[in-house]
């Protein structure tokens, strides 16, 4: 009987230690209690290249890791304006490549300082209305490019899951962006 009692204590101790190790790994990897991750500024940035045309997104389905900085480059391979809008993605620190000076219309509510940043090749925390009148919300990953142009968006994706990608001007274009745990 003493041996069974001792075995139970050892097994219980082992189970508690194992649970503690699992929790430590989850915390060290950046996972929060709600299943989301923190921005990992020390991780190497991930670049995602997406071509778009009347034929659709190439690739249509993209996978990225949760945590590191993501640089999404949208290349428009046609004459029409196209968008890459990721619906519902929990992204933070979204920045857009500043447009060329002649392409910039100062948006209402944008400070002179922020507007001037658009004249440099830098990244800014706002994106103006597209030439065809679509206004990004600034709370979701949303790139757009007029004919044969390029747009670049930096962000951190924090919540694993699969998100729909759409284009408000071309509803037939569909894709997915899947955020995977590191």
PAFITI-618435 format. One line per 10 residues: for each residue z, x, y of N, C-alpha, C. Coordinates in steps of 0.02 Angstrom, whole numbers. Example, Ala and Ser with C-alpha at 12.3 -4.5 7.8 and 13.67 -1.06 7.14 Angstrom:
% residues 2
390,660,-284,390,615,-225,390,660,-165 | 354,642,-112,357,684,-53,394,645,2
//
This chain:
% residues 182
0,41,-60,0,0,0,0,43,63 | 37,98,62,39,143,119,-29,172,133 | -69,185,80,-136,213,89,-182,163,122 | -179,97,103,-221,46,134,-204,39,207 | -140,41,224,-119,35,293,-145,94,334 | -141,153,306,-164,213,340,-241,210,349 | -276,186,299,-349,179,303,-368,130,358 | -332,75,365,-346,27,418,-335,57,487 | -283,96,495,-270,129,559,-327,178,575 | -349,216,526,-404,263,537,-467,226,555
-483,172,520,-543,133,534,-541,101,603 | -482,76,621,-474,46,687,-482,98,742 | -452,157,732,-459,211,780,-532,233,787 | -567,237,730,-637,256,730,-679,204,768 | -665,139,756,-702,86,790,-691,88,865 | -630,98,887,-614,102,958,-650,162,990 | -649,219,955,-683,279,980,-758,268,985 | -787,235,935,-859,221,935,-877,175,993 | -839,123,1005,-852,78,1061,-846,114,1127 | -797,158,1133,-789,198,1194,-849,243,1205
-875,273,1152,-933,317,1158,-994,278,1179 | -1004,218,1152,-1061,176,1171,-1056,157,1245 | -996,139,1267,-987,121,1338,-1000,182,1383 | -978,241,1362,-989,302,1401,-1064,317,1406 | -1100,309,1352,-1173,321,1354,-1206,272,1401 | -1187,208,1398,-1216,157,1441,-1204,173,1515 | -1144,194,1532,-1127,211,1601,-1164,273,1623 | -1168,324,1580,-1201,385,1600,-1276,375,1608 | -1305,327,1573,-1377,312,1580,-1391,268,1640 | -1341,244,1673,-1351,205,1733,-1349,130,1723
-1336,106,1663,-1335,34,1651,-1272,4,1681 | -1280,-52,1715,-1223,-88,1742,-1202,-142,1693 | -1149,-176,1708,-1124,-228,1665,-1172,-287,1658 | -1217,-295,1706,-1265,-350,1703,-1332,-330,1672 | -1335,-270,1644,-1397,-248,1611,-1447,-215,1657 | -1431,-210,1721,-1476,-176,1768,-1456,-102,1773 | -1499,-63,1802,-1488,8,1811,-1482,26,1884 | -1456,84,1897,-1451,110,1965,-1512,155,1978 | -1532,162,2042,-1586,209,2057,-1565,280,2035 | -1608,313,1999,-1595,381,1975,-1636,430,2017
-1606,453,2072,-1641,496,2119,-1653,566,2091 | -1618,584,2038,-1628,650,2007,-1684,651,1955 | -1704,593,1932,-1757,589,1882,-1825,604,1913 | -1870,630,1873,-1937,643,1897,-1972,576,1912 | -2007,573,1968,-2042,512,1987,-2098,496,1937 | -2111,432,1929,-2163,409,1884,-2220,380,1926 | -2281,404,1914,-2340,378,1949,-2379,332,1903 | -2396,273,1930,-2435,224,1893,-2500,213,1932 | -2557,224,1900,-2622,214,1932,-2652,149,1905 | -2672,105,1952,-2703,42,1933,-2767,33,1973
-2822,23,1937,-2885,6,1967,-2892,-70,1966 | -2924,-98,2018,-2935,-170,2020,-3005,-184,2045 | -3035,-236,2016,-3101,-260,2036,-3107,-332,2013 | -3167,-360,2019,-3179,-428,1995,-3165,-434,1921 | -3168,-379,1884,-3156,-380,1811,-3082,-384,1795 | -3039,-369,1843,-2967,-373,1831,-2931,-307,1844 | -2868,-304,1822,-2827,-244,1830,-2841,-198,1771 | -2843,-133,1785,-2851,-84,1731,-2800,-29,1741 | -2749,-24,1702,-2733,-67,1645,-2703,-134,1669 | -2712,-185,1628,-2684,-251,1643,-2610,-254,1628
-2588,-217,1577,-2518,-218,1557,-2490,-147,1564 | -2437,-141,1604,-2407,-77,1621,-2335,-76,1600 | -2311,-17,1577,-2241,-7,1558,-2213,49,1601 | -2153,38,1630,-2119,88,1670,-2046,90,1650 | -2013,147,1661,-1941,151,1645,-1898,123,1702 | -1841,95,1684,-1792,74,1734,-1756,136,1760 | -1747,140,1825,-1707,194,1854,-1744,243,1898 | -1794,280,1874,-1826,330,1917,-1870,298,1971 | -1887,338,2021,-1933,316,2073,-2002,305,2043 | -2032,248,2061,-2099,231,2037,-2147,235,2097
-2203,267,2087,-2256,268,2137,-2315,231,2107 | -2330,172,2133,-2385,131,2108,-2444,140,2155 | -2501,163,2127,-2561,174,2167,-2612,121,2146 | -2631,79,2193,-2681,27,2180,-2747,49,2212 | -2798,57,2170,-2865,77,2193,-2912,18,2185 | -2939,-5,2241,-2986,-60,2241,-3056,-32,2228 | -3087,-53,2173,-3152,-27,2153,-3209,-75,2171 | -3196,-120,2218,-3248,-168,2238,-3247,-179,2313 | -3288,-225,2337,-3293,-237,2409,-3243,-290,2434 | -3214,-329,2389,-3168,-383,2408,-3096,-356,2413
-3052,-394,2446,-2981,-377,2450,-2946,-400,2386 | -2903,-356,2359,-2865,-373,2299,-2792,-357,2310 | -2749,-395,2274,-2676,-387,2277,-2648,-373,2208 | -2590,-339,2207,-2552,-326,2145,-2481,-346,2162 | -2463,-408,2146,-2397,-436,2163,-2357,-445,2099 | -2299,-411,2095,-2256,-415,2036,-2203,-468,2051 | -2207,-524,2016,-2164,-582,2029,-2096,-574,1995 | -2042,-577,2036,-1974,-578,2009,-1943,-512,1991 | -1977,-457,2002,-1949,-391,1985,-1892,-373,2031 | -1836,-352,2003,-1778,-329,2041,-1791,-256,2061
-1823,-247,2117,-1839,-179,2141,-1800,-165,2205 | -1784,-102,2216,-1750,-83,2278,-1788,-27,2311 | -1771,-16,2374,-1800,38,2414,-1876,37,2411 | -1905,-22,2422,-1978,-29,2421,-2006,0,2485 | -2054,46,2478,-2086,78,2535,-2162,77,2525 | -2198,66,2579,-2271,64,2577,-2300,123,2615 | -2357,147,2593,-2392,199,2629,-2414,172,2696 | -2400,209,2748,-2420,187,2815,-2496,185,2819 | -2521,131,2847,-2594,122,2853,-2621,165,2911 | -2687,173,2911,-2719,209,2966,-2709,170,3030
-2706,206,3086,-2691,176,3151,-2737,118,3167 | -2801,124,3153,-2847,70,3172,-2839,8,3128 | -2805,14,3071,-2794,-43,3027,-2729,-80,3040 | -2689,-56,3087,-2622,-82,3096,-2619,-132,3153 | -2594,-192,3138,-2578,-241,3188,-2502,-245,3188 | -2473,-237,3247,-2400,-238,3250,-2374,-308,3234 | -2332,-312,3183,-2304,-375,3161,-2244,-394,3205 | -2234,-459,3212,-2176,-483,3250,-2112,-460,3215 | -2064,-436,3254,-2000,-414,3227,-1998,-341,3206 | -2054,-306,3208,-2056,-235,3190,-2043,-195,3253
-1994,-149,3250,-1977,-110,3308,-2032,-61,3327 | -2032,-38,3389,-2081,11,3411,-2077,74,3369 | -2015,95,3353,-2006,155,3312,-2038,147,3243 | -2026,91,3210,-2056,79,3145,-2132,73,3150 | -2156,42,3204,-2228,37,3213,-2259,106,3222 | -2227,149,3258,-2253,217,3269,-2256,257,3204 | -2210,243,3157,-2212,277,3092,-2276,262,3055 | -2307,205,3070,-2370,188,3037,-2427,234,3058 | -2419,268,3114,-2473,312,3138,-2472,379,3102 | -2418,394,3068,-2413,455,3028,-2427,436,2956
-2446,485,2915,-2453,471,2843,-2384,478,2813 | -2349,423,2814,-2280,421,2791,-2271,354,2755 | -2210,344,2729,-2194,281,2697,-2147,242,2741 | -2157,177,2745,-2117,134,2788,-2092,75,2748 | -2040,42,2773,-2008,-13,2737,-2037,-81,2755 | -2097,-82,2782,-2129,-147,2797,-2203,-142,2784 | -2232,-200,2772,-2304,-203,2758,-2331,-263,2795 | -2383,-253,2834,-2412,-306,2874,-2453,-354,2833 | -2476,-405,2867,-2519,-456,2837,-2585,-424,2819 | -2612,-442,2761,-2675,-414,2737,-2733,-440,2780
-2790,-406,2778,-2847,-429,2818,-2867,-502,2804 | -2855,-527,2743,-2873,-596,2727,-2813,-644,2736 | -2759,-620,2768,-2705,-665,2788,-2646,-673,2741 | -2640,-630,2690,-2583,-635,2644,-2527,-590,2668 | -2467,-617,2676,-2409,-581,2701,-2361,-565,2644 | -2352,-501,2626,-2301,-484,2575,-2231,-503,2599 | -2188,-521,2552,-2120,-543,2569,-2074,-484,2587 | -2093,-424,2568,-2053,-363,2577,-1994,-360,2530 | -1986,-411,2486,-1932,-411,2437,-1959,-403,2367 | -2025,-398,2360,-2054,-388,2294,-2108,-335,2298
-2122,-304,2241,-2175,-254,2238,-2241,-291,2248 | -2276,-273,2302,-2338,-307,2320,-2384,-258,2355 | -2434,-234,2320,-2483,-190,2349,-2547,-229,2362 | -2584,-211,2413,-2650,-241,2423,-2696,-189,2453 | -2760,-198,2440,-2810,-151,2466,-2874,-189,2481 | -2899,-179,2542,-2964,-208,2561,-3018,-170,2521 | -3080,-191,2529,-3135,-161,2491,-3135,-86,2489 | -3137,-58,2430,-3140,14,2414,-3081,55,2442 | -3027,22,2462,-2969,57,2490,-2916,69,2436 | -2863,104,2456,-2807,120,2412,-2742,99,2446
-2694,76,2408,-2627,62,2433,-2577,97,2386 | -2522,120,2415,-2470,154,2376,-2403,123,2392 | -2364,107,2340,-2298,78,2348,-2249,119,2307 | -2193,138,2339,-2137,171,2305,-2081,121,2296 | -2047,124,2238,-1991,79,2227,-1951,103,2166 | -1892,74,2157,-1851,83,2098,-1848,16,2061 | -1868,15,1998,-1863,-45,1957,-1797,-40,1919 | -1755,-92,1924,-1687,-87,1897,-1671,-133,1839 | -1710,-186,1831,-1694,-236,1779,-1747,-236,1725 | -1730,-214,1664,-1778,-217,1609,-1803,-288,1598
-1866,-293,1581,-1897,-358,1568,-1972,-354,1579 | -2007,-408,1566,-2079,-412,1577,-2091,-460,1634 | -2129,-437,1684,-2142,-474,1745,-2217,-488,1751 | -2234,-547,1776,-2304,-565,1786,-2331,-532,1849 | -2393,-511,1844,-2429,-482,1901,-2484,-531,1920 | -2491,-544,1984,-2542,-592,2006,-2573,-570,2071 | -2628,-604,2089,-2663,-592,2151,-2671,-660,2185 | -2640,-671,2243,-2645,-737,2276,-2716,-756,2296 | -2760,-707,2304,-2830,-722,2322,-2875,-733,2261 | -2854,-707,2203,-2893,-711,2142,-2847,-734,2086
-2833,-799,2081,-2784,-825,2033,-2802,-811,1960 | -2865,-795,1945,-2884,-781,1876,-2862,-711,1854 | -2847,-667,1903,-2823,-600,1885,-2751,-604,1863 | -2737,-578,1804,-2669,-579,1776,-2653,-512,1746 | -2590,-496,1745,-2566,-435,1713,-2492,-441,1702 | -2463,-389,1673,-2391,-385,1665,-2367,-316,1683 | -2306,-312,1707,-2272,-249,1718,-2206,-255,1680 | -2197,-211,1631,-2137,-213,1589,-2093,-154,1608 | -2030,-169,1625,-1980,-118,1640,-1939,-109,1577 | -1937,-47,1551,-1900,-33,1489,-1839,10,1504
-1787,-1,1465,-1726,40,1471,-1743,112,1454 | -1715,159,1493,-1732,230,1480,-1705,255,1413
//
